[in-house]
């Protein structure tokens, strides 16, 4: 199971003002009434938030801070060995607390001087075009809840550990931040759903699940890998392919399991030359060009 799978639990705001988060039956917190109530409380704070006003402060409990502490402590040695040096340098510069959950306003205050990015709160899933459009304005929509305390190293949905340990540390790198912003700007430029899907697919296989060679070793730079305890051990055993935009846009993937196919950049320069240039040039005709390139490649084999 991909520990940070993009399975946001649906959120309902009832007529009486009560906010309910609909956890799946296999969610670790499904039978925990206190946890379900807490998820609703945190989601309600995000739903009530108005952009441009201070992000709601969540008074995290000792148990929630402990989940963050455990995840931070367990991920740190894996990062030291398996994360790309660009991520490690950015993580050191951001210097997030390891013993407590940071407020999103605190993440913004640390991040903005480094790369100009800020965080916004979200109750759960953000519509695709809204999420990517905000990236183009250097704003990252993040959840504020934590995974169930019974499984501090596993979550079936993106929680604040994924959104911040994975993405905020990544966004503290000027080069990774520019790539993420380029993906957002690309989404504002295209009109068709097909072009939007291509952008999201390439983002998935790069900024979420990208790997890169560094001094002959395979390293992770994607936020989905770097925030997942299990994925940090598994990624080096997957099928590793060279960067190929047509393949990244056409390979099927399952968001609920470890990624069996990963695309590897040989360097940061290559990542920018291939993925960065794609984000800067993609348009509504790109899906047709990608389909044609894919067909030619299949014919040549």
C-alpha positions as CSV (number, residue, x, y, z in Angstrom):
1,X,0.0,0.0,0.0
2,X,1.3,3.4,-0.9
3,X,1.6,5.0,2.5
4,X,0.7,8.5,1.1
5,X,-1.9,7.5,-1.5
6,X,-4.0,10.3,-2.9
7,X,-7.2,9.0,-1.3
8,X,-8.7,12.0,0.4
9,X,-11.7,11.1,2.5
10,X,-14.9,12.9,1.4
11,X,-16.0,15.8,3.6
12,X,-19.7,16.7,4.2
13,X,-20.9,19.9,5.8
14,X,-24.4,19.2,7.2
15,X,-27.3,21.6,7.5
16,X,-26.8,21.8,11.3
17,X,-23.2,23.0,10.8
18,X,-21.6,19.7,11.7
19,X,-18.7,18.6,9.5
20,X,-18.3,14.9,8.8
21,X,-15.2,13.2,7.3
22,X,-16.2,10.0,5.7
23,X,-13.5,7.5,6.4
24,X,-13.4,4.2,4.5
25,X,-14.1,1.0,6.4
26,X,-10.4,0.0,6.1
27,X,-9.2,3.2,7.5
28,X,-7.3,2.7,10.9
29,X,-9.6,5.4,12.5
30,X,-12.9,4.1,11.1
31,X,-14.2,2.7,14.4
32,X,-12.6,5.4,16.6
33,X,-15.3,7.9,17.4
34,X,-12.9,10.3,19.0
35,X,-10.7,10.3,16.0
36,X,-13.6,10.8,13.6
37,X,-14.8,13.7,15.6
38,X,-11.4,15.3,15.6
39,X,-11.1,14.9,11.9
40,X,-14.4,16.7,11.5
41,X,-13.3,19.5,13.8
42,X,-10.1,20.1,11.8
43,X,-11.9,19.9,8.5
44,X,-14.5,22.4,9.8
45,X,-11.7,24.9,10.6
46,X,-10.4,24.7,7.0
47,X,-13.9,25.0,5.5
48,X,-14.5,28.1,7.6
49,X,-11.3,29.7,6.5
50,X,-11.3,32.6,4.0
51,X,-8.2,33.1,1.8
52,X,-6.3,36.2,2.7
53,X,-7.1,35.8,6.4
54,X,-4.8,34.0,8.9
55,X,-4.8,30.2,8.6
56,X,-6.7,28.6,11.5
57,X,-4.5,27.5,14.4
58,X,-5.0,23.9,15.3
59,X,-4.3,23.1,18.9
60,X,-2.6,19.8,18.4
61,X,-2.9,17.3,21.2
62,X,0.0,15.4,22.8
63,X,-1.0,12.3,20.9
64,X,-0.9,14.2,17.5
65,X,2.4,15.7,18.3
66,X,3.7,12.2,19.2
67,X,2.6,10.9,15.8
68,X,4.6,13.7,14.1
69,X,7.6,13.1,16.4
70,X,7.6,9.4,15.5
71,X,7.3,9.9,11.8
72,X,10.0,12.6,11.8
73,X,12.4,10.4,13.8
74,X,11.8,7.3,11.6
75,X,12.0,9.2,8.3
76,X,15.2,11.2,9.2
77,X,17.7,8.3,8.9
78,X,16.1,7.1,5.7
79,X,16.4,10.6,4.2
80,X,20.1,10.7,5.2
81,X,20.8,7.6,3.2
82,X,18.2,7.7,0.3
83,X,17.2,11.3,-0.3
84,X,18.8,13.5,-2.9
85,X,21.2,16.1,-1.6
86,X,19.1,18.9,-3.0
87,X,16.2,17.8,-0.8
88,X,18.5,17.3,2.2
89,X,19.9,20.8,1.8
90,X,16.4,22.3,1.5
91,X,15.2,20.3,4.5
92,X,18.1,21.7,6.6
93,X,17.3,25.2,5.4
94,X,13.6,24.9,6.3
95,X,14.4,23.4,9.7
96,X,11.0,22.2,10.6
97,X,10.4,21.1,14.2
98,X,10.8,17.4,14.7
99,X,9.0,17.2,18.1
100,X,5.7,18.8,17.3
101,X,3.3,19.5,14.4
102,X,4.1,22.9,12.9
103,X,1.2,25.3,12.2
104,X,0.8,26.0,8.4
105,X,1.4,29.6,9.1
106,X,4.7,28.7,10.7
107,X,5.6,26.6,7.6
108,X,4.8,29.6,5.4
109,X,6.9,31.9,7.6
110,X,9.9,29.6,7.2
111,X,9.3,28.8,3.6
112,X,8.6,32.3,2.1
113,X,12.0,33.8,2.7
114,X,13.6,30.8,1.0
115,X,11.5,30.4,-2.2
116,X,8.5,32.7,-1.9
117,X,6.0,29.9,-1.3
118,X,3.2,29.9,1.3
119,X,0.7,27.3,2.5
120,X,-3.1,27.4,2.5
121,X,-5.3,25.0,4.5
122,X,-7.7,22.5,2.9
123,X,-10.3,20.1,4.5
124,X,-9.3,17.3,2.1
125,X,-9.4,17.0,-1.7
126,X,-8.9,20.3,-3.6
127,X,-10.3,20.3,-7.2
128,X,-7.5,19.5,-9.7
129,X,-7.4,22.9,-11.5
130,X,-7.7,24.8,-8.3
131,X,-4.8,22.9,-6.7
132,X,-2.5,23.3,-9.7
133,X,-3.6,26.9,-10.4
134,X,-2.5,27.8,-6.8
135,X,0.8,26.2,-7.4
136,X,1.3,28.7,-10.3
137,X,0.9,31.4,-7.6
138,X,3.3,29.6,-5.3
139,X,0.6,28.5,-2.9
140,X,0.4,24.9,-1.7
141,X,-3.0,23.6,-0.4
142,X,-2.4,21.4,2.6
143,X,-4.5,19.3,5.0
144,X,-4.0,19.8,8.7
145,X,-5.0,16.5,10.2
146,X,-2.7,13.6,11.2
147,X,-3.0,9.9,10.6
148,X,-4.4,7.6,13.2
149,X,-2.1,7.2,16.3
150,X,-2.3,3.4,16.1
151,X,-0.3,3.5,12.9
152,X,2.1,6.5,13.0
153,X,4.0,5.3,10.0
154,X,1.0,4.6,7.7
155,X,-1.8,6.6,6.2
156,X,-4.2,5.7,3.4
157,X,-4.6,9.5,2.6
158,X,-2.3,12.5,2.5
159,X,-2.1,14.1,5.9
160,X,0.1,17.0,7.1
161,X,3.1,14.7,7.4
162,X,2.9,14.1,3.6
163,X,2.0,17.7,2.8
164,X,4.8,19.3,4.9
165,X,7.6,16.7,5.4
166,X,7.3,15.7,1.8
167,X,6.3,18.9,0.0
168,X,7.4,21.8,2.2
169,X,10.9,20.5,2.5
170,X,10.9,20.0,-1.3
171,X,9.6,23.5,-1.9
172,X,12.4,24.9,0.2
173,X,14.7,24.1,-2.7
174,X,14.7,27.0,-5.3
175,X,15.1,24.5,-8.1
176,X,12.3,22.1,-7.0
177,X,10.1,25.1,-6.2
178,X,10.5,26.5,-9.7
179,X,9.6,23.2,-11.3
180,X,6.5,23.0,-9.1
181,X,5.5,26.5,-10.0
182,X,6.0,25.7,-13.7
183,X,3.5,22.9,-13.4
184,X,1.0,25.2,-11.8
185,X,1.5,27.9,-14.5
186,X,1.1,25.2,-17.2
187,X,-2.3,24.3,-15.8
188,X,-3.4,27.9,-16.1
189,X,-2.3,27.9,-19.8
190,X,-4.2,24.8,-21.0
191,X,-7.9,24.5,-21.5
192,X,-8.6,20.8,-22.2
193,X,-8.9,18.0,-19.7
194,X,-6.5,15.9,-21.7
195,X,-3.8,18.5,-21.4
196,X,-4.5,18.9,-17.7
197,X,-4.2,15.2,-17.2
198,X,-0.8,15.1,-19.0
199,X,0.5,17.8,-16.7
200,X,-0.8,15.9,-13.6
201,X,0.7,12.7,-14.8
202,X,4.2,14.2,-15.4
203,X,4.0,15.9,-12.0
204,X,3.1,12.6,-10.4
205,X,6.1,10.8,-11.9
206,X,8.5,13.7,-11.1
207,X,7.6,16.0,-8.1
208,X,5.6,13.2,-6.3
209,X,7.5,10.1,-7.3
210,X,10.7,11.2,-8.9
211,X,14.1,9.6,-8.4
212,X,17.5,10.8,-9.5
213,X,21.1,9.5,-9.9
214,X,23.6,11.1,-7.6
215,X,27.2,9.9,-7.7
216,X,26.1,6.6,-9.2
217,X,23.4,5.9,-6.5
218,X,19.6,6.1,-6.9
219,X,18.2,8.8,-4.7
220,X,14.6,10.0,-4.1
221,X,13.4,13.6,-4.6
222,X,9.7,13.1,-5.0
223,X,7.5,14.1,-2.0
224,X,5.4,11.0,-2.1
225,X,8.4,8.8,-1.6
226,X,10.2,11.1,0.9
227,X,7.1,11.2,3.2
228,X,6.5,7.5,3.2
229,X,8.3,5.2,5.6
230,X,7.6,2.1,3.5
231,X,8.2,3.7,0.1
232,X,11.6,4.9,1.2
233,X,12.7,1.2,1.4
234,X,10.8,0.0,-1.6
235,X,11.6,2.5,-4.4
236,X,15.0,1.3,-5.3
237,X,13.6,-2.2,-6.2
238,X,11.1,-0.9,-8.7
239,X,11.4,-0.7,-12.5
240,X,13.5,2.4,-13.1
241,X,13.1,4.1,-16.5
242,X,14.9,7.1,-18.0
243,X,13.0,10.4,-18.2
244,X,10.5,10.2,-21.0
245,X,7.5,12.6,-21.2
246,X,5.5,10.4,-23.5
247,X,5.9,7.4,-21.2
248,X,5.2,9.4,-18.1
249,X,2.0,10.5,-19.7
250,X,0.9,7.1,-20.8
251,X,2.1,4.6,-18.2
252,X,-0.8,3.4,-16.0
253,X,-0.3,3.6,-12.3
254,X,-2.2,2.7,-9.2
255,X,-2.4,5.4,-6.5
256,X,-3.3,2.9,-3.8
257,X,0.0,0.9,-3.9
258,X,3.7,1.3,-4.2
259,X,4.7,2.7,-7.6
260,X,6.0,-0.2,-9.7
261,X,7.5,2.1,-12.4
262,X,9.6,5.1,-11.6
263,X,11.3,7.6,-13.9
264,X,14.9,8.6,-13.2
265,X,16.7,11.8,-14.0
266,X,20.5,11.6,-14.3
267,X,20.9,15.0,-12.8
268,X,19.0,18.1,-11.7
269,X,20.0,19.7,-15.0
270,X,18.4,16.9,-16.9
271,X,15.2,17.1,-14.8
272,X,14.9,20.8,-15.6
273,X,15.7,20.3,-19.3
274,X,13.1,17.5,-19.7
275,X,10.4,18.0,-17.1
276,X,10.9,21.8,-16.6
277,X,10.9,22.5,-20.4
278,X,7.8,20.3,-20.7
279,X,5.9,22.3,-18.1
280,X,7.0,25.6,-19.8
281,X,5.9,24.5,-23.2
282,X,2.9,22.2,-22.8
283,X,-0.2,23.3,-24.6
284,X,-3.6,21.8,-25.6
285,X,-2.1,20.1,-28.6
286,X,0.5,18.3,-26.4
287,X,-1.6,15.1,-25.8
288,X,-1.9,14.5,-29.5
289,X,1.8,15.0,-30.0
290,X,2.5,12.6,-27.1
291,X,0.1,10.0,-28.6
292,X,1.9,10.2,-31.9
293,X,5.3,9.9,-30.2
294,X,4.1,6.9,-28.2
295,X,2.8,5.2,-31.4
296,X,6.1,5.8,-33.2
297,X,8.0,4.3,-30.3
298,X,5.7,1.2,-30.2
299,X,6.1,0.8,-34.0
300,X,9.9,1.0,-33.8
301,X,9.9,-1.9,-31.3
